[in-house]
Amino acid sequence: MSDLEKQRKSTYDLKILRWILGFLGKYRIYFALSLLLMIATAALEITVPYLIKVAVDNHIYPTWSKAEGGNEAKRVLSGLGEKSALALANGGFLVDFSKLSSSEKDRIERSGVSFSETKYIAVAPGEFEGDQKQEVLGIIARNASLFEETKGIVFLAHSDLEALDKAEVSLLRSKQTKRLGTLAFYVVLSVIGIFIFTSAFTYILHYSGQRIMHDMRNHTLSHILTLPQQYFDRNPVGRITTRVTNDVNAINEMYTSVLIHFIKDIIIIIGTLVIMFRMNVGLTLIIVGLTAFLAFTVSIFRMRLRLVYREIRRTIGKLNAFVAESMRGIVLLKLYGKEKGNFERFWEVNRENYRANIQQLWIYVIFRPSIEYVGIAATGIILWYGAIGVMNLDLSLGALLAFLYYVRMIFKPIQELSEKFNVFQSAVAASENLYDTLAEEPEVSGDLVPAGTEGSLEFRGVWFSYNEQEWVLKDASFVIRPGESTALVGITGAGKTTIVNLILKFYKPQRGEILFNGINVEELSNRYLRSNITAIFQDLFLFEKDVSDERDGQDSPVPEAEKLSSGETQARSIEKAVRKNSKLLIMDEATSHLDAETEEGIQGVIRKNAGSQTRLVITHKLSTLKKVDNVIVIHRGEVVEQGTHEKLLQNESIYYTLYEFLRKTSADPDPLPSSGA
């Protein structure tokens, strides 16, 4: 990839990020609250292992050792203070390693101090009161051979505790037991806090995520509804459905499962490393090295995963589009025995999706285990290196336990990164799809809204092509006066439905003008134009029943059945369109599914409005053509004849030829060829 392409890609990614943040901004309070709760959760999670370390080092495992050395060693040890080192009568020292800092341990190591392998328990009788103090002194007196004393502190080897009974040991270590109880209480509080905070931010996060997803879907669909017809010609229904449903879901999952949790993981990793550095620099550097190796491994797979997920999203959209198309055309598939062929095509589309998912599988076969094995290796290294440190008094046992716990906390987010990459890359691909959809320019609309409307229509030298290679309309010109009924006839592919699409501004002609009420339709508001024009097509779709479906008390030839046949659907649509009383009514084979009785009822309703409504009818039924004021014949995109039905028959030209040919070949004595664009 060249530097220019990289710059363009970076700019593109930033645009997508700003677009997503635009939806998040509305709910920034929820986001901030979730973040605060998550920071509190991370802090408590980091605290628990450290409390365990303190419990082990200060109150469970013996922390005192005897030390001996030369003058330099004595100087260093005497400077530690009585809380960390006690001078003994024989010139040695009793040192509490739990109280030493890393720098103090380094100074002691450089001074040449040697420590005994025996660990000691220190007891301060002065800390006890009343009867407990007397009992402690009694224990010391009865076992004088086990105890040594210096500066009001008595101590005995940890192994000598076996010479005492359990009650005596419990009393001597009661202060430590009490402190352990306090620490255990803090651990329980931390766990409860983690549960409460996690539940709170999870609810807030998913609640705001649902709100964001709701807004994003509304925004996406509202934009799609403004797009020009060319967009729907290029994109199958299944693909558009995927944008509004699956792609929005993918972004929501990234927000609720990745974004905030990623911030939490970063906080945990940073906080854990800080504590680990304070406990042991060398061991922490090993963990940092392993983490850097994992980060390098992740970066290798990141770009590959992104490409794979783009392919997966593409194949999912293609798969959805194919299934939606097959379900819509199931009747035709069965009618023409195309089930096998359709399934073979589906097999190929499904195979594409399968191959994309197999690519993802192979990546994870390598990616996920590599992270797990590095984590296991890190645990083994810490156990080996840390155990040596404990034996050499460079690391306390509590610190080793904390290290093992902290390593799990560091590697767990990285191990979960594979699943998060799944969500993240899917969301990235979905974001690109949605952003590209929303980047589509809405259909152009004029802003002119005339005060009055008569319903006249005129084509002036209109040229139009769908693919800019083959003209569908060639210099088409005709006029329809207000209140006039006009029929448009021609063989399939002549351009009749194209004329309707141009009138409604679904497409824009390359040349010429289309005038409605004497004004170029490009200057008119789309809402104004379409509110004054009603178009009824052969293939119709009725939305689910709403308020506009309620009957107004007028007589209707349409049955009231909940499930409508094709004819009933056409009848209801025509009835509703006529009631709309728009200035121009366009009927494109609108009565093709109606029986004679229902059609006559519909025609009666239409005739009631004949004086005030302009009608353009595309039909092959002569019963309709005989009743219109004017007939326009279009052939291969050109208007070749205009006039009444009788006049055109007298001309014995194209219209007459069409009539004679179909009159002889059809059982119906009055048909003309069915329409089409």
C-alpha positions as CSV (number, residue, x, y, z in Angstrom):
1,M,0.0,0.0,0.0
2,S,1.4,3.4,-1.0
3,D,1.8,6.3,1.4
4,L,-1.1,8.1,-0.4
5,E,-3.3,5.1,-0.1
6,K,-2.4,4.7,3.6
7,Q,-3.2,8.4,4.2
8,R,-6.6,8.0,2.5
9,K,-7.3,4.9,4.5
10,S,-6.4,6.7,7.7
11,T,-8.6,9.6,6.8
12,Y,-11.5,7.2,6.0
13,D,-11.1,5.4,9.3
14,L,-11.1,8.7,11.2
15,K,-14.4,9.7,9.4
16,I,-16.0,6.4,10.4
17,L,-14.8,6.9,14.0
18,R,-16.2,10.4,14.1
19,W,-19.5,9.1,12.7
20,I,-19.7,6.5,15.5
21,L,-18.7,9.0,18.2
22,G,-21.5,11.2,17.0
23,F,-24.0,8.6,18.2
24,L,-22.1,8.0,21.4
25,G,-22.0,11.7,22.2
26,K,-25.7,11.8,23.0
27,Y,-25.2,9.3,25.7
28,R,-21.8,10.5,27.1
29,I,-23.2,10.7,30.6
30,Y,-24.0,7.0,30.5
31,F,-20.6,6.3,29.0
32,A,-18.8,8.3,31.7
33,L,-20.8,6.6,34.5
34,S,-20.0,3.2,33.1
35,L,-16.3,4.2,32.8
36,L,-16.2,5.4,36.4
37,L,-17.8,2.2,37.7
38,M,-15.4,0.1,35.5
39,I,-12.4,2.0,36.9
40,A,-13.7,1.3,40.4
41,T,-14.1,-2.4,39.5
42,A,-10.6,-2.5,38.0
43,A,-9.1,-0.9,41.2
44,L,-10.8,-3.5,43.4
45,E,-9.7,-6.4,41.2
46,I,-6.1,-5.2,41.5
47,T,-6.5,-4.7,45.3
48,V,-7.5,-8.3,46.0
49,P,-4.2,-10.0,45.1
50,Y,-2.3,-7.4,47.1
51,L,-4.4,-8.0,50.2
52,I,-3.6,-11.7,49.8
53,K,0.1,-10.8,49.6
54,V,-0.1,-8.7,52.7
55,A,-1.9,-11.5,54.6
56,V,0.7,-14.2,53.6
57,D,3.8,-12.1,54.1
58,N,2.8,-10.2,57.3
59,H,0.5,-12.6,59.2
60,I,0.7,-16.2,57.8
61,Y,4.2,-17.0,56.7
62,P,7.1,-16.3,59.2
63,T,8.9,-13.2,58.1
64,W,11.8,-13.0,60.6
65,S,15.3,-14.3,59.9
66,K,18.6,-14.1,61.8
67,A,21.4,-12.2,60.0
68,E,25.1,-12.1,60.5
69,G,28.0,-10.3,58.8
70,G,31.0,-8.0,59.1
71,N,31.1,-4.4,60.2
72,E,29.6,-3.1,57.0
73,A,26.7,-5.5,57.4
74,K,26.1,-4.4,61.0
75,R,26.1,-0.8,59.9
76,V,23.5,-1.4,57.2
77,L,21.3,-3.5,59.5
78,S,21.5,-1.1,62.4
79,G,20.3,1.6,60.2
80,L,17.1,-0.2,59.3
81,G,15.2,0.7,62.6
82,E,13.7,-1.5,65.2
83,K,10.6,-2.2,63.2
84,S,12.7,-4.0,60.6
85,A,15.8,-5.2,62.5
86,L,16.4,-6.1,66.1
87,A,20.0,-6.3,67.5
88,L,20.7,-9.6,69.3
89,A,23.1,-10.1,72.3
90,N,25.5,-12.2,70.2
91,G,26.0,-9.3,67.8
92,G,23.6,-10.7,65.2
93,F,20.3,-9.2,64.0
94,L,16.7,-10.4,63.7
95,V,15.4,-9.0,60.4
96,D,11.7,-8.8,59.3
97,F,11.7,-9.1,55.5
98,S,8.1,-8.0,55.2
99,K,9.0,-4.5,56.3
100,L,12.0,-4.1,53.9
101,S,11.7,-2.1,50.7
102,S,13.4,-3.2,47.5
103,S,16.2,-0.6,47.9
104,E,16.9,-1.8,51.5
105,K,17.1,-5.4,50.3
106,D,19.6,-4.3,47.6
107,R,21.8,-2.6,50.2
108,I,21.7,-5.6,52.5
109,E,22.6,-7.9,49.6
110,R,25.6,-5.7,48.7
111,S,26.9,-5.5,52.3
112,G,27.5,-9.3,52.4
113,V,24.9,-10.2,55.0
114,S,24.2,-14.0,55.4
115,F,20.8,-15.2,56.7
116,S,19.9,-18.4,58.4
117,E,17.4,-20.7,56.7
118,T,15.3,-20.9,59.9
119,K,12.3,-18.6,60.0
120,Y,11.2,-17.1,63.3
121,I,7.9,-16.0,64.9
122,A,8.1,-12.7,67.0
123,V,5.8,-12.0,69.9
124,A,5.5,-8.7,71.8
125,P,3.9,-9.6,75.3
126,G,3.4,-5.9,75.9
127,E,0.7,-5.8,73.1
128,F,-1.5,-8.1,75.2
129,E,-3.7,-7.0,78.1
130,G,-5.1,-8.5,81.3
131,D,-5.4,-12.2,81.5
132,Q,-4.1,-12.7,77.9
133,K,-0.9,-11.1,78.9
134,Q,-0.4,-13.3,81.9
135,E,-1.2,-16.4,79.8
136,V,1.4,-15.3,77.2
137,L,4.0,-14.8,79.9
138,G,3.2,-18.2,81.4
139,I,3.7,-19.8,78.0
140,I,7.0,-18.2,77.6
141,A,8.1,-19.2,81.1
142,R,7.0,-22.8,80.7
143,N,8.9,-23.0,77.4
144,A,11.9,-20.8,78.2
145,S,14.2,-23.1,76.2
146,L,12.3,-22.3,73.0
147,F,12.2,-18.5,73.3
148,E,14.9,-15.8,72.9
149,E,14.3,-12.2,74.0
150,T,15.6,-8.8,72.9
151,K,14.2,-5.4,73.6
152,G,10.9,-6.6,74.9
153,I,10.3,-8.9,72.0
154,V,10.4,-12.7,72.3
155,F,10.9,-15.0,69.3
156,L,11.1,-18.7,68.6
157,A,11.8,-20.8,65.5
158,H,8.7,-21.5,63.4
159,S,9.5,-25.3,63.6
160,D,9.4,-25.1,67.4
161,L,5.6,-24.2,67.3
162,E,5.1,-28.0,67.2
163,A,6.2,-28.2,70.8
164,L,3.3,-26.1,71.9
165,D,-0.3,-27.1,72.0
166,K,-2.9,-25.6,69.6
167,A,-4.4,-23.3,72.2
168,E,-1.0,-21.8,73.1
169,V,-0.1,-21.3,69.4
170,S,-3.5,-19.7,68.8
171,L,-2.9,-17.3,71.7
172,L,0.6,-16.3,70.6
173,R,-0.6,-15.6,67.1
174,S,-4.0,-14.1,68.1
175,K,-2.9,-10.6,67.0
176,Q,-2.0,-11.9,63.6
177,T,-5.2,-13.8,63.4
178,K,-7.2,-10.7,64.2
179,R,-5.4,-8.8,61.5
180,L,-6.0,-11.6,59.1
181,G,-9.8,-11.3,59.9
182,T,-9.6,-7.7,59.0
183,L,-7.9,-8.4,55.7
184,A,-10.4,-11.1,54.9
185,F,-13.2,-8.7,55.6
186,Y,-11.6,-6.2,53.1
187,V,-11.3,-9.0,50.5
188,V,-15.0,-9.9,51.0
189,L,-15.9,-6.2,50.7
190,S,-13.8,-5.9,47.5
191,V,-15.5,-8.9,46.0
192,I,-19.0,-7.6,46.8
193,G,-17.9,-4.2,45.4
194,I,-16.7,-5.9,42.2
195,F,-20.1,-7.7,41.9
196,I,-22.1,-4.5,42.5
197,F,-20.1,-2.2,40.2
198,T,-19.9,-4.9,37.5
199,S,-23.7,-5.4,37.5
200,A,-24.2,-1.6,37.5
201,F,-21.9,-0.7,34.6
202,T,-23.1,-3.8,32.6
203,Y,-26.7,-2.6,32.9
204,I,-25.9,1.0,32.1
205,L,-23.7,-0.1,29.2
206,H,-26.3,-2.3,27.6
207,Y,-29.1,0.2,28.3
208,S,-27.2,2.9,26.5
209,G,-26.1,0.4,23.8
210,Q,-29.8,-0.3,23.1
211,R,-30.5,3.4,22.9
212,I,-27.6,3.9,20.5
213,M,-28.7,1.0,18.4
214,H,-32.2,2.4,18.3
215,D,-31.0,5.8,17.1
216,M,-28.6,4.3,14.6
217,R,-31.3,2.1,13.0
218,N,-33.7,5.1,12.8
219,H,-30.9,7.2,11.3
220,T,-29.9,4.5,8.8
221,L,-33.4,3.7,7.6
222,S,-34.5,7.3,7.4
223,H,-31.5,8.0,5.2
224,I,-32.1,4.9,3.0
225,L,-35.7,6.1,2.4
226,T,-34.2,9.3,0.9
227,L,-31.9,7.5,-1.5
228,P,-32.6,7.6,-5.3
229,Q,-34.0,4.6,-7.1
230,Q,-30.6,3.8,-8.6
231,Y,-29.4,2.7,-5.2
232,F,-32.1,0.1,-4.8
233,D,-31.4,-1.1,-8.4
234,R,-27.7,-1.7,-7.4
235,N,-28.4,-3.2,-3.9
236,P,-30.6,-6.3,-3.3
237,V,-33.2,-6.2,-0.5
238,G,-31.3,-8.7,1.6
239,R,-28.1,-6.5,1.6
240,I,-30.1,-3.4,2.6
241,T,-31.8,-5.4,5.3
242,T,-28.4,-6.6,6.6
243,R,-27.3,-3.0,6.9
244,V,-30.2,-2.0,9.1
245,T,-30.2,-5.2,11.3
246,N,-27.0,-7.2,11.4
247,D,-24.5,-4.4,10.9
248,V,-26.1,-2.2,13.6
249,N,-26.1,-5.2,15.9
250,A,-22.4,-5.7,15.3
251,I,-21.6,-2.1,16.2
252,N,-23.7,-2.4,19.4
253,E,-21.9,-5.6,20.4
254,M,-18.6,-3.8,20.0
255,Y,-19.8,-0.9,22.2
256,T,-21.1,-3.2,25.0
257,S,-18.5,-6.0,24.8
258,V,-15.3,-4.4,23.6
259,L,-15.0,-0.7,23.9
260,I,-15.5,-0.2,27.7
261,H,-14.0,-3.5,28.6
262,F,-10.9,-2.6,26.6
263,I,-10.5,0.5,28.7
264,K,-10.9,-1.6,31.8
265,D,-8.3,-4.1,30.6
266,I,-5.8,-1.3,29.9
267,I,-6.3,0.1,33.4
268,I,-5.9,-3.4,35.0
269,I,-2.7,-4.1,33.0
270,I,-1.1,-0.7,33.8
271,G,-2.1,-0.9,37.5
272,T,-0.9,-4.5,37.8
273,L,2.5,-3.7,36.2
274,V,3.0,-0.8,38.6
275,I,2.4,-3.0,41.6
276,M,4.6,-5.8,40.2
277,F,7.5,-3.4,39.5
278,R,7.3,-2.3,43.1
279,M,7.5,-5.9,44.3
280,N,10.2,-7.2,41.9
281,V,11.7,-5.5,38.9
282,G,13.4,-8.5,37.3
283,L,10.4,-10.7,37.4
284,T,8.2,-7.9,36.1
285,L,10.5,-7.3,33.1
286,I,10.2,-10.9,32.1
287,I,6.4,-10.5,32.1
288,V,6.7,-7.2,30.1
289,G,8.8,-9.1,27.5
290,L,6.3,-11.9,27.2
291,T,3.5,-9.3,26.9
292,A,5.4,-7.4,24.1
293,F,5.8,-10.7,22.3
294,L,2.1,-11.3,22.5
295,A,1.4,-7.8,21.3
296,F,3.6,-8.4,18.3
297,T,1.7,-11.7,17.6
298,V,-1.6,-9.9,17.8
299,S,-0.5,-7.2,15.4
300,I,0.4,-9.8,12.8
301,F,-3.0,-11.3,12.9
302,R,-4.9,-8.0,13.2
303,M,-4.8,-7.0,9.5
304,R,-5.4,-10.5,8.3
305,L,-8.5,-10.8,10.5
306,R,-9.8,-7.4,9.3
307,L,-9.7,-8.6,5.6
308,V,-11.3,-11.9,6.6
309,Y,-14.2,-10.2,8.4
310,R,-14.8,-7.8,5.5
311,E,-15.2,-10.9,3.4
312,I,-17.5,-12.5,5.9
313,R,-19.7,-9.4,6.1
314,R,-19.8,-9.3,2.3
315,T,-20.8,-12.9,1.9
316,I,-23.5,-12.6,4.7
317,G,-25.1,-9.7,2.8
318,K,-25.0,-11.7,-0.4
319,L,-26.4,-14.7,1.3
320,N,-29.3,-12.7,2.9
321,A,-30.0,-11.0,-0.5
322,F,-30.2,-14.4,-2.3
323,V,-32.5,-15.9,0.4
324,A,-34.8,-12.9,0.4
325,E,-35.0,-13.0,-3.4
326,S,-35.7,-16.7,-3.4
327,M,-38.5,-16.4,-0.9
328,R,-40.1,-13.5,-2.8
329,G,-40.0,-15.6,-6.0
330,I,-40.9,-18.9,-4.5
331,V,-44.1,-19.2,-6.6
332,L,-42.2,-18.7,-9.9
333,L,-39.5,-21.2,-8.8
334,K,-42.1,-23.8,-8.2
335,L,-44.1,-22.9,-11.3
336,Y,-41.2,-23.3,-13.7
337,G,-39.5,-26.2,-11.8
338,K,-36.4,-24.1,-11.0
339,E,-35.9,-25.4,-7.4
340,K,-32.8,-27.4,-8.3
341,G,-31.2,-24.6,-10.3
342,N,-32.0,-22.1,-7.5
343,F,-30.5,-24.4,-4.9
344,E,-27.3,-24.8,-7.0
345,R,-26.9,-21.1,-7.1
346,F,-27.5,-20.9,-3.4
347,W,-24.9,-23.6,-2.9
348,E,-22.3,-21.4,-4.6
349,V,-23.3,-18.3,-2.5
350,N,-23.3,-20.4,0.7
351,R,-19.9,-21.8,-0.3
352,E,-18.4,-18.3,-0.5
353,N,-19.6,-17.7,3.1
354,Y,-18.3,-21.1,4.2
355,R,-14.8,-20.4,2.7
356,A,-14.7,-17.0,4.4
357,N,-15.5,-18.6,7.8
358,I,-13.0,-21.4,7.2
359,Q,-10.3,-18.7,6.7
360,Q,-11.3,-17.2,10.0
361,L,-11.2,-20.6,11.6
362,W,-7.6,-21.3,10.4
363,I,-6.4,-18.0,11.8
364,Y,-7.9,-18.8,15.2
365,V,-6.5,-22.3,15.1
366,I,-3.0,-20.6,15.3
367,F,-3.9,-17.3,17.0
368,R,-5.8,-18.5,20.1
369,P,-3.5,-21.4,21.1
370,S,-0.4,-19.3,20.7
371,I,-1.8,-16.8,23.3
372,E,-2.8,-19.6,25.7
373,Y,0.6,-21.3,25.4
374,V,2.5,-18.0,26.1
375,G,0.3,-17.5,29.1
376,I,1.1,-21.0,30.4
377,A,4.8,-20.5,29.7
378,A,4.7,-17.2,31.7
379,T,3.2,-19.0,34.7
380,G,5.9,-21.6,34.6
381,I,8.7,-19.0,34.3
382,I,7.3,-17.0,37.2
383,L,6.9,-20.2,39.3
384,W,10.5,-21.2,38.6
385,Y,12.2,-17.8,38.8
386,G,10.0,-16.7,41.7
387,A,10.6,-19.9,43.7
388,I,14.4,-19.3,43.4
389,G,13.8,-15.7,44.6
390,V,11.9,-16.9,47.6
391,M,14.6,-19.4,48.5
392,N,17.2,-16.6,48.1
393,L,15.1,-14.2,50.1
394,D,14.8,-11.9,47.1
395,L,11.1,-12.4,46.9
396,S,8.5,-13.1,49.6
397,L,6.1,-16.0,49.3
398,G,3.1,-13.6,49.3
399,A,4.7,-11.6,46.5
400,L,5.1,-14.8,44.5
401,L,1.5,-15.7,45.0
402,A,0.4,-12.2,44.0
403,F,2.6,-12.4,40.9
404,L,0.9,-15.6,39.8
405,Y,-2.5,-14.0,40.3
406,Y,-1.4,-10.7,38.5
407,V,0.0,-12.6,35.5
408,R,-3.5,-14.2,35.1
409,M,-5.0,-10.7,35.2
410,I,-2.6,-9.5,32.6
411,F,-2.9,-12.4,30.2
412,K,-6.6,-12.9,30.6
413,P,-7.5,-9.8,28.5
414,I,-5.0,-10.8,25.9
415,Q,-6.4,-14.4,25.8
416,E,-9.9,-12.9,25.4
417,L,-8.6,-10.7,22.6
418,S,-9.3,-13.3,20.0
419,E,-13.1,-13.2,20.9
420,K,-12.9,-9.4,21.1
421,F,-11.2,-9.3,17.7
422,N,-14.1,-11.3,16.4
423,V,-16.5,-8.7,17.6
424,F,-14.2,-5.8,16.8
425,Q,-13.4,-6.8,13.2
426,S,-17.0,-7.6,12.6
427,A,-18.0,-4.1,13.9
428,V,-15.3,-2.5,11.8
429,A,-16.6,-4.1,8.6
430,A,-20.2,-3.3,9.6
431,S,-19.2,0.3,10.3
432,E,-17.6,0.6,6.9
433,N,-20.8,-0.8,5.3
434,L,-23.1,1.6,7.2
435,Y,-20.8,4.6,6.7
436,D,-20.7,3.9,2.9
437,T,-24.5,3.6,2.9
438,L,-25.0,6.9,4.8
439,A,-22.5,8.5,2.5
440,E,-24.8,7.9,-0.5
441,E,-26.3,11.1,-1.7
442,P,-30.1,11.5,-1.2
443,E,-32.3,11.9,-4.2
444,V,-32.3,15.4,-5.6
445,S,-35.5,17.4,-4.8
446,G,-36.6,20.8,-6.0
447,D,-38.0,23.3,-3.5
448,L,-40.9,24.7,-5.6
449,V,-44.4,24.1,-4.2
450,P,-47.0,25.8,-6.5
451,A,-50.2,27.1,-4.9
452,G,-52.5,25.5,-7.4
453,T,-52.4,22.2,-9.3
454,E,-54.3,21.3,-12.5
455,G,-52.8,17.9,-13.4
456,S,-51.4,18.6,-16.9
457,L,-48.4,16.6,-18.0
458,E,-46.0,17.1,-20.9
459,F,-42.9,15.4,-22.2
460,R,-40.6,17.5,-24.4
461,G,-37.9,15.7,-26.3
462,V,-37.0,13.3,-23.5
463,W,-34.1,10.9,-23.9
464,F,-33.3,8.3,-21.2
465,S,-30.9,5.4,-20.7
466,Y,-30.4,3.2,-17.7
467,N,-26.9,2.2,-18.5
468,E,-25.8,5.1,-20.7
469,Q,-25.2,2.7,-23.6
470,E,-28.7,1.9,-24.9
471,W,-31.5,4.5,-25.1
472,V,-34.8,3.4,-23.6
473,L,-36.6,6.6,-24.6
474,K,-35.7,8.6,-27.7
475,D,-36.9,12.1,-28.1
476,A,-40.3,11.2,-26.5
477,S,-42.8,14.1,-26.7
478,F,-46.5,14.2,-25.8
479,V,-49.0,16.3,-23.8
480,I,-51.8,15.2,-21.4
481,R,-54.3,18.0,-20.6
482,P,-55.9,18.5,-17.2
483,G,-58.8,16.1,-16.6
484,E,-58.0,14.0,-19.7
485,S,-57.7,10.2,-19.7
486,T,-54.8,8.9,-21.8
487,A,-53.7,5.3,-22.5
488,L,-50.1,4.4,-23.1
489,V,-49.6,1.2,-25.2
490,G,-46.7,-0.7,-26.7
491,I,-45.0,-4.1,-26.7
492,T,-42.9,-5.3,-23.8
493,G,-39.7,-3.2,-23.5
494,A,-41.1,-0.2,-25.4
495,G,-40.5,2.1,-22.4
496,K,-43.9,2.5,-20.9
497,T,-43.0,1.9,-17.2
498,T,-39.8,3.9,-17.7
499,I,-42.1,6.9,-18.6
500,V,-43.9,6.4,-15.3
501,N,-40.6,6.2,-13.3
502,L,-39.5,9.5,-15.0
503,I,-42.7,11.2,-14.1
504,L,-42.3,10.3,-10.4
505,K,-38.6,11.4,-10.5
506,F,-37.3,8.0,-9.7
507,Y,-34.9,8.6,-12.5
508,K,-33.7,11.8,-14.3
509,P,-33.7,12.0,-18.1
510,Q,-30.4,12.7,-19.8
511,R,-32.0,15.1,-22.2
512,G,-35.3,17.0,-22.5
513,E,-37.9,18.1,-20.0
514,I,-40.9,16.7,-18.1
515,L,-43.5,19.3,-17.2
516,F,-46.2,19.0,-14.5
517,N,-48.6,21.9,-14.5
518,G,-46.2,23.6,-16.9
519,I,-43.3,23.4,-14.5
520,N,-40.2,21.2,-14.9
521,V,-40.5,18.4,-12.4
522,E,-36.8,18.9,-11.4
523,E,-37.8,22.2,-9.9
524,L,-40.7,20.8,-8.0
525,S,-40.5,19.4,-4.5
526,N,-40.6,15.6,-4.5
527,R,-43.1,15.6,-1.7
528,Y,-45.4,18.0,-3.6
529,L,-45.1,16.1,-6.9
530,R,-45.8,12.6,-5.4
531,S,-48.6,13.9,-3.2
532,N,-50.3,15.1,-6.4
533,I,-49.6,12.0,-8.4
534,T,-50.9,8.5,-7.6
535,A,-49.3,5.5,-9.3
536,I,-50.7,2.0,-9.2
537,F,-48.6,-0.8,-10.6
538,Q,-49.3,-4.4,-11.6
539,D,-47.1,-5.8,-8.8
540,L,-48.3,-4.3,-5.5
541,F,-47.4,-4.4,-1.9
542,L,-49.7,-3.6,1.0
543,F,-48.1,-2.7,4.3
544,E,-49.5,-4.0,7.6
545,K,-52.8,-2.5,8.6
546,D,-52.6,1.0,10.1
547,V,-55.0,3.9,10.7
548,S,-55.1,4.8,7.0
549,D,-56.6,1.4,6.3
550,E,-59.8,2.1,8.3
551,R,-63.0,2.3,6.2
552,D,-64.6,5.7,5.9
553,G,-68.1,4.4,5.4
554,Q,-68.1,4.5,1.6
555,D,-69.3,1.6,-0.5
556,S,-66.5,-0.5,-1.7
557,P,-66.1,-3.4,-4.1
558,V,-63.2,-4.7,-2.1
559,P,-63.7,-7.7,0.3
560,E,-62.8,-7.3,3.9
561,A,-60.8,-10.5,4.3
562,E,-57.7,-10.3,6.4
563,K,-55.6,-12.2,3.8
564,L,-56.0,-10.8,0.4
565,S,-55.6,-12.4,-3.0
566,S,-53.7,-10.7,-5.8
567,G,-57.0,-9.4,-7.3
568,E,-58.2,-8.2,-3.9
569,T,-54.8,-6.4,-3.3
570,Q,-55.1,-4.6,-6.6
571,A,-58.7,-3.6,-5.9
572,R,-57.9,-2.2,-2.5
573,S,-54.9,-0.3,-3.8
574,I,-57.0,1.2,-6.6
575,E,-59.8,2.1,-4.3
576,K,-57.4,3.8,-1.8
577,A,-55.6,5.6,-4.7
578,V,-58.8,7.0,-6.1
579,R,-60.0,8.2,-2.7
580,K,-56.7,10.1,-2.4
581,N,-58.1,12.3,-5.2
582,S,-54.7,13.4,-6.6
583,K,-54.5,15.5,-9.7
584,L,-52.8,12.8,-11.8
585,L,-53.6,9.1,-11.5
586,I,-51.3,6.6,-13.2
587,M,-52.4,3.0,-13.6
588,D,-49.7,0.6,-14.9
589,E,-51.6,-2.7,-15.6
590,A,-53.4,-1.9,-12.4
591,T,-56.5,-4.1,-13.2
592,S,-54.6,-7.2,-14.6
593,H,-55.6,-9.4,-11.6
594,L,-59.3,-8.2,-11.4
595,D,-62.3,-10.2,-12.5
596,A,-64.8,-8.4,-14.7
597,E,-67.3,-7.6,-11.9
598,T,-64.7,-6.1,-9.5
599,E,-63.1,-4.2,-12.4
600,E,-66.4,-2.7,-13.3
601,G,-67.0,-1.6,-9.7
602,I,-63.5,0.0,-9.7
603,Q,-64.1,1.7,-13.0
604,G,-67.3,3.2,-11.6
605,V,-65.4,4.7,-8.7
606,I,-62.9,6.1,-11.1
607,R,-65.6,7.6,-13.4
608,K,-67.0,9.6,-10.4
609,N,-63.8,11.6,-10.4
610,A,-63.3,11.7,-14.1
611,G,-63.9,15.4,-14.3
612,S,-61.3,16.5,-11.8
613,Q,-58.6,13.9,-12.2
614,T,-56.1,13.4,-15.1
615,R,-55.5,9.7,-15.8
616,L,-52.6,7.9,-17.5
617,V,-53.3,4.3,-18.1
618,I,-50.9,1.5,-19.2
619,T,-53.1,-1.4,-20.2
620,H,-53.7,-4.2,-22.8
621,K,-57.4,-4.3,-22.2
622,L,-59.4,-2.8,-25.1
623,S,-62.4,-2.4,-22.7
624,T,-60.3,0.3,-21.0
625,L,-58.8,1.7,-24.2
626,K,-62.1,2.4,-25.8
627,K,-63.2,4.7,-22.9
628,V,-60.1,6.9,-22.8
629,D,-59.8,10.3,-24.5
630,N,-56.4,9.7,-26.1
631,V,-54.0,6.8,-26.9
632,I,-50.3,7.2,-27.1
633,V,-48.4,4.4,-28.9
634,I,-44.7,4.0,-28.0
635,H,-42.4,1.7,-30.0
636,R,-38.7,1.1,-29.2
637,G,-38.6,4.2,-27.0
638,E,-40.3,6.5,-29.5
639,V,-43.7,8.0,-29.6
640,V,-45.0,6.8,-33.0
641,E,-48.7,7.5,-32.8
642,Q,-51.3,9.5,-30.8
643,G,-55.1,9.7,-31.1
644,T,-58.3,8.0,-30.1
645,H,-58.8,4.3,-30.3
646,E,-61.0,4.5,-33.4
647,K,-58.6,7.0,-35.2
648,L,-55.6,4.8,-34.6
649,L,-57.4,1.8,-36.0
650,Q,-58.3,3.7,-39.1
651,N,-54.6,4.7,-39.6
652,E,-53.8,0.9,-40.0
653,S,-50.3,1.5,-38.6
654,I,-48.5,0.0,-35.5
655,Y,-51.5,0.2,-33.2
656,Y,-53.7,-1.5,-35.8
657,T,-51.1,-4.2,-36.4
658,L,-50.8,-5.0,-32.7
659,Y,-54.5,-5.2,-32.4
660,E,-55.0,-7.5,-35.4
661,F,-52.1,-9.8,-34.4
662,L,-53.3,-10.3,-30.9
663,R,-57.0,-10.5,-31.8
664,K,-56.2,-13.5,-34.0
665,T,-53.8,-15.3,-31.6
666,S,-55.7,-14.7,-28.3
667,A,-58.8,-16.3,-26.9
668,D,-59.8,-12.9,-25.7
669,P,-61.0,-10.9,-28.7
670,D,-59.9,-7.6,-27.2
671,P,-56.4,-7.9,-25.9
672,L,-53.2,-5.9,-26.6
673,P,-49.7,-6.9,-25.4
674,S,-49.0,-6.7,-21.7
675,S,-46.9,-3.8,-20.6
676,G,-43.3,-3.6,-19.5
677,A,-40.4,-1.2,-19.4
